[in-house]
Amino acid sequence: MPFFLCWGFGIWLFASAAFRLVGQYFFTLEKPFLMIGAYILVIPLIWISTIPIYSLKKIQGTERLLAAICIVLPGMLIDAVVLFYFDNIFPNLSADVDRYFASWLLFAYSLILLTGYTKASFVRKNTIHSSN
């Protein structure tokens, strides 16, 4: 499962860099629809970044849940520290939105864990029907 730990760290790094650079456009109290959009947008992003990887790595059954746990673990551990130093790490975000950011993180991590419960096959097997 080391691959999934690294994959999880990569997801965390990408998301953290994105919010460090443009987070002020999503987490702002003046435009609540953009904040809601961030919650909605994460749903397909999580799906795209996890489900195909499970299939490519041929992860099935209970191993899928273990893989999901390995994906969220690095980010959750790092974000525990990041949220403590929120003002220093995300100076582009208002201190008033830290709770919304933390809520978004919990939502995203929960979605990743839920992908561990998905069906084992993502790619549909194409069958060729012959008319003999």
N, C-alpha and C positions, 0 to 999 in steps of 0.2 A: 503493500500500500504506500510505499514512499512516493510513487508517481503522483498519487492523489494528494498527498501532503504538499508536494511542490506545486501541483495544479492549484490547490487552494491558496497557497501563498501568492501565486501569480494573479489569481482573481482578486485577492485582497490588495495587492500592489497596484493593479490597474484601477480598481475602484477608488482607492485612496488618492492616487494621482489625479484621477478625473475630478474628484470633489475638491482637491487642493487647487486645481486650475480653474474649474468652472462651477464649483458647488454653490457659489453665491447666486447663480441664476436659478437653481432648483430649490434651495432652502432659504426662502425669503418669506417673511410674514406678510409682506405687501402684496405678494402674488400667490395666494394659496393654491390656485389651479396648477401652477408649475410644481409645487411641492407634491400635490396629489399625483401629478404626472410622473414624478420620480418613483412613487410607489407602484404605479401601474407599469411603468417601463421596465422595472426590475423583474417582473414576472417572466416575460419572454427572454430577457437576457440570462436569467438563471437557467431556464429550460435549455437554451442554446449552448450554454457553457457546461452543462452537466450531462444531460441525457445522451447526446451523441458520443460523449467520451466513454460512458458506461458501455455502450454498444461496441465502440471500437476496441475497447480493452476486454470485451467479452465478459463483463461483470454481471453475474446473475444472482438471483435469490438473496440470501441474507448478506452476501458479500457486497451487494449494492448499497445497503444501509451502512455498512462499515466504510465503504468508499465515500459516501456522503459525509459521514462523521469526520473522516480524514480531510475532506475538502474544507469543512467549516472550522476545524480546530486551529489552524495557524492564524486565521483572521480573527477568530474570537479571542484568542490569547493576546494577540497584538493590540486589538481594539480595546481591550480592558485597560491597557496603558494609554493608548491614544486618547480615549475619552477623558482620562484624568488630566491630560495636557491639551485638551481641545483648543483652547485659545491660542496656544503657541504653534500647534501643528496646522491648524486651519484658520490663519488670520483673515482669510477672505470671507469667513462665515461669522455672522453675528453670534455672540455668546448666547443670545436668546433662542437660537435654533438648535442648540446642542441636544436637547431632549428629542427633537424631531429627527435629528440625525441618528441618535441612538435607537430610536424607534424604527427607523428605516433599516438600520443594521440588523436588528433583531428580526425584522420581517424578512430581509434577504437571507439571513442564516436559516431561518425556519423554512423558507422555500427550498433551500438546498437540501436540508434534511428530508423534506417531503419527497424530493426526487429519489431518495433511497427506497421509497415505497412504490415506485412506479413499476409497470410491467417490465419484464426482463428483456423484451425485444423492442427496440426502437425502429429498426429498419424492417420494413415489410418484405417478406420473402415473395418474390415474383414467381408465380407458377405458370408454366406454359401448358395449356390444355391442347392435346392433340386429338384430332377427330379420326380415330382409327375405327 
